[in-house]
């Protein structure tokens, strides 16, 4: 049967030193592709200036030391994910941050890896929609083709989570706008889904949502080369929490794997 090809790991950058052998190595040894989502958490409200100034370089370099000592196998790096938001300290909608500071910070982080000769590929991970109904073009955050190997965005069906999410949305509903914005960016880079899943709500069918999502990924969003499902019940019931949901997911992987 089909298997998961990619494992996504989330890690605070200051916690990276000493974690390579636990966080990355076991999955590379098992033949998986690893995406490391590097979270620049330091307790501040807005920290893009500090990231670009090199505040976290010491931790990145210690991690790179261990990575290279293990053979320097390829790893995807996704710095400052969902940067076009206001819920993380690197979000450009927070006072003290800006699109210009984001581009500077992203370039800086990428070149820490590049200058060390780390076998890294870089993911630019948008949220599929900007907050506050802002229609700003994704191109305003573009840091340059030399530091981007894949462009992705995160999109969830959040139906029922709060008063702002009281309608059921298909995967196409939550991903389409981001997909076409990403497709319009320079360079023809591969596209992907950074994170996705659906809640369970009212009488709507999450198993059908899953099946429809796989169908859309294969037949509609044809430039997608990587899709990362968020299957942890973090702030919603995103996981595969029933036999029907697990069967829908497994059957779809098998159906569309070749």
N, C-alpha and C positions, 0 to 999 in steps of 0.2 A: 504494500500500500504506500500511499504518499506519506512524506515526513515533513516536519518543519525544517526549513532550510536556514532560517535566520533567527537568532536570539537577540533580543534587545535588553540591555542592562542599563539601569539608571544609577548614577553615582555622583555624590557631592565631590567636587574637584579636590577639596582639601582632605577628603578621605581616600583619594586614589593611591597614595604611596603605600606599598606593601600589599595591594589588593589584586594585582594582575593575576597571580596564581590561583585566586579564588573566583575572580570576576570574569576573566576572559579565557585563560588557558584551558580549563576543562572543556569548554565548548569548541574551541579550535581543535583540541585533541580529538573530539568526537566528530569532526568534519563539518561543523556548523560555521556559518558566517555570523560574525558578531557585530552588532551596532552598540556603541558605547555613547549613551546620552550624558554629556558632561554638564553637571549643574553647578553653576558658579554661585554658591550660597555662602554668604558671609555675614548675614544678619542686617545688612544695610537695606535701605529702601530702594536705591537706584545705584547700580555699580558698573555700568558700562565703561565709564571713564577709568575706573580702577582695573578692569579686565584688560583694556587696551594699554594701560600703563605697565602691565606685567605683574600685577599683584599675585596672581596664581601660578606664575611660571615655575616656581620651585616645585610645586606639586605635580605639574604636568611632566617636568623633567625627571622626577623620581620614578614616575610611572613608565615613562619612555625607557629609562635604564633597564627596568625589569622586562619590559616587552622585547627590547632588542636582545637582551641576554638569552631569551627563549627562542631566538630564531627570527624575530622580526616578521612574523606572519601578518598578512593583511587584516586590518580592523577598520570598520567604518567608525568615524567620529562625528557625532552630531552636537555641536556646541550651542548653548543658549537657545534651546528649542522653544518654539512658540513665542519668539521675540516680538512679533507684531501683536502684542497683547499688553495687559496691565496687571497680570497676576503673578509674575515673577520679578525679581529684582533687576533682571536684564531686559524687561519689557519696555519697549520704546514709547509706550503711552503713559509711562510714569514720569512725573516731573524730575528733572535731573538727567534723564536719558534722552536720546534722540536717534533718528535714523543714521545720521552721520557717525555718531559714537558707536552705534551697533556695527556699522560696516568696518570701522577702524578696529573694534574689538575682535570681530570675526577674523579679519585678516591677520591680526596679531596672533591669535590662538593657532590658526592654521600654519603660520610660519614658524611657530615654536616646534611643531611636529616636523614640518618640512626641513627646517634647518638642522634638525637632529637626524635626518635620514630615516625617520619612522615610516613604516609601510602603511600609511594611513590614506583612506579616502574620506572625503568630507561631504556630509549631508547638510543641506540648508533646510531647516525644518520650520516652516510657517504654521500658524493656525489657518485653517481654510477660510475663515472670515475674520476681518478686523473687528475690534470692539466698537461699540457706540455707533453702529451703522455707518462707519467711515469707509468710503469707497476708494481710499488711496491705493494706487497701483502697487502691486508687488515689486515692481521694478525699483521703487524708492528704497528698498532694503537690499538691493542686489550688491554683493560685496566683490564681484568679479569672477569671471570664469576660471581663473587660475586657482581659486580656492574652493570651488564647488564641483563635486562629481555627481551628485544627485540632488534633486529638488523634491521636497515632500511637503505635505500639510496634514494636520490633524483635524478630523471631523467626526463628531459623535451624534447619534440620535439620543438626545437628552430628555426625551418626552417624560414628563411627570416629575422631574427632579426638583423643579421650583416653579414659581408663578410665571416666570418668563419662558418656560418650556412646557406648553400645554397643547402641543400638536405633535402627532407622530410623523417622523420624517424618514424617508427611505435613505439608503446609503447614497444614492444618486443625488437626493436633495441636499445632503450635508457636504458632499464632496465636489459636486459639479463646478461651482463657482471658483473654488480654489484650483481645481484641475486646469481650467481654461486660463486662469491668470498665470499659473506656472508654465503652461504650454507656450504662453506668449513671451516668456523671458528669453534672453539672448542665449545662443549657444547650442540649442537642441539637446540639452542635458536629459538623461533618464529621469523619469518622474516616479513618485512613489506615494504611498499612504503612510504617514508617520505614525499615526495612532487612529484606530477606529473601533467602535463597538456600538451596541445598542442597549438601552434599558429594557426591562420588561414592564409593560404598562397597559392597564385596562384589558380589553379583549384582543388587542393587537398581537400578531404572531411574531415573536422574535425568531423562531426557526425559519419562517418565510423571509424575514428581513435578512438573515444570514445567507440564505440561498440566493436571494435577489442581489445581494452585494457581490457575491462571487461571480454571478452572471454578468453584472455590470463591469466588474474589473476586467473580465476577459473580453467582452464583446463591445463595450462602449468606451472605456478609458484605456485605449490600446497602447498608450505610451508608458503605462505603469509597469515597472520592473520589480518593485518590492512593495509588499503590503504587510504592515505590522499590526496585528490585532492586540488590543489591550484587554486582557482576560483576567484582570484582578478586580475584585469587588472593593474598589477604593472609596469613591464617593457616590457610587451607584452600583447596580447589579450588572456589571459589565461582563462577568465571567460566563462560562458555559455551565449553567446552574441546573439544567434538567437533562434527562436522557434525550428528549426531542431536540434540544439545542445542540447537544454534543453530536447527535447523529447528523443534524443538518450541516454542522461544520465539517465533520469527518467525511461525509458523503460528498460534499462540495469540493473538498481538497482532492479526493480521489477522482471526481468527475473531470476536474480541470487540470490535472497533472499529466504531463506527457514528457 
